[in-house]
Amino acid sequence: MNLSRTITYQRKVFSISDAITSHADMNYIYGGYEFDLISRPSGHIGIEAGGAYLRAEGSITSQVAGLTASKSETIGMPLAGVAFRVFPVHGKVDVEINGEVKGMDFGSYGHYLQATANAGIGKGFLLVEGGYRIVNADIRTTNRLNAVSPEFRGPVVSLIFKLR
């Protein structure tokens, strides 16, 4: 990527241009409990509460100057939300459709929001599903600087082990 900017200092205009490369990684693990408000053989809807572990790291390198800056953050956060699951086909093979919205507002420390919609097929305790996920987060450190601000959306594939 090429970055260009002009800076005016004492009525003189300076042009700055640089080619950069960047790299980012994020690991996310969530564990929680869902309490069903309505539960039927054809599906359920409930509320969920849990905790998430988020580790993000990134770097940016100037191709002109050869300088690299990097940062990493590890954050634990509580999340709450609603979830539903319906079983349009239930028998030898299970077909299910599910979705959830979970997140938390952390006040001056930011927010985390995740929404997912999936369809899956499985048998017994194993389910394979595909869907779409949206994540919007802006989590800040104690000095109010952005620590982790992922915003992405796209397809997801999951392998789920169900306890019966």
Secondary structure, DSSP 8 states (H G I E B T S, - for coil): -EEEEEEEETTEEEEEEEEEEEEEEEEEEEEEEEEEEEEETTEEEEEEEEEEEEEEEEEEEETTT--EEEEEEEEEEEEEEEEEEEEEE-SSSEEEEEEEEEEEE-GGGEEEEEEEEEEEEEETTEEEEEEEEEEEEEEE-TTS-EEE--EEEEEEEEEEE---
